[in-house]
Amino acid sequence: MVRVKICGITNLEDALAAVEAGADLLGFVLYPPSPRCVTVEKAREIIAVIHRSGLAVGTVGVFVDEGLGRVWEAIRKCDLDYAQLHGDEPPTYVQALGERAIKALRVRSAADLERLGTFRASAYLLDAYHPTKPGGTGEAWDWGVAVAAKRYGRLILAGGLTPDNVADAVHRVQPYGVDVSTGVESAPGRKDAVLMQRFVAAAHSGGENSTDRW
């Protein structure tokens, strides 16, 4: 079954609603220019409650060209499972994070996928290309291009996904996971519980069964 990551979590209420909806991963944006940014301290507070509650969900910190030392510090402080990298981090940087690394790539064409072969990461997240924004645009793109990326490893599909189109995207690409932020929001940084429930249900309806879990 396809894994679902709900990104841009900014508060405990939304985090708990995402888990209740069936999310496998929660994403916390630790990149100040983003309207969904939270501080390391806020992310730590939310994640601590999640862990004390015994809820089975993974946690991801989202970074953009952050110093490697600060990424490791955030991982330790927040007890993050993964670091999702949306900048121009070189292969050696990604490799230093080992199995915690999720490398994101903004895709314009199939030619962009060749860059994935230079990285060693736990998974690869493909998002819509934007000339100035590193992610979170909510813009759809040609998901069919993403199919070829699966030869590099676990593929997480992002970019313009909503409860209304995610089943089709999953059916076409059969990715390891899907990532959503704006597609389940009532406002930037505020999630809609009903949209999250619809998104998870739709994503699962379009995928194939698998026992390979995070």
HELIX and SHEET records of a PDB file:
HELIX    1   1 LEU A   12  ALA A   21  1                                  10    
HELIX    2   2 VAL A   40  ARG A   52  1                                  13    
HELIX    3   3 LEU A   68  CYS A   78  1                                  11    
HELIX    4   4 PRO A   91  ALA A   96  1                                   6    
HELIX    5   5 GLY A   98  ARG A  100  5                                   3    
HELIX    6   6 ALA A  110  THR A  118  5                                   9    
HELIX    7   7 TRP A  143  TYR A  152  5                                  10    
HELIX    8   8 VAL A  166  VAL A  173  1                                   8    
HELIX    9   9 THR A  182  VAL A  184  5                                   3    
HELIX   10  10 ALA A  193  GLY A  206  1                                  14    
SHEET    1   A 9 ARG A   3  ILE A   6  0                                        
SHEET    2   A 9 LEU A  25  VAL A  29  1                                        
SHEET    3   A 9 GLY A  58  PHE A  63  1                                        
SHEET    4   A 9 TYR A  82  LEU A  85  1                                        
SHEET    5   A 9 ALA A 101  VAL A 107  1                                        
SHEET    6   A 9 ALA A 123  ALA A 128  1                                        
SHEET    7   A 9 LEU A 155  LEU A 157  1                                        
SHEET    8   A 9 GLY A 177  VAL A 180  1                                        
SHEET    9   A 9 ARG A   3  ILE A   6  1                                        
SHEET    1   B 2 GLU A 185  ALA A 187  0                                        
SHEET    2   B 2 ARG A 190  LYS A 191 -1                                        
END                                                                             
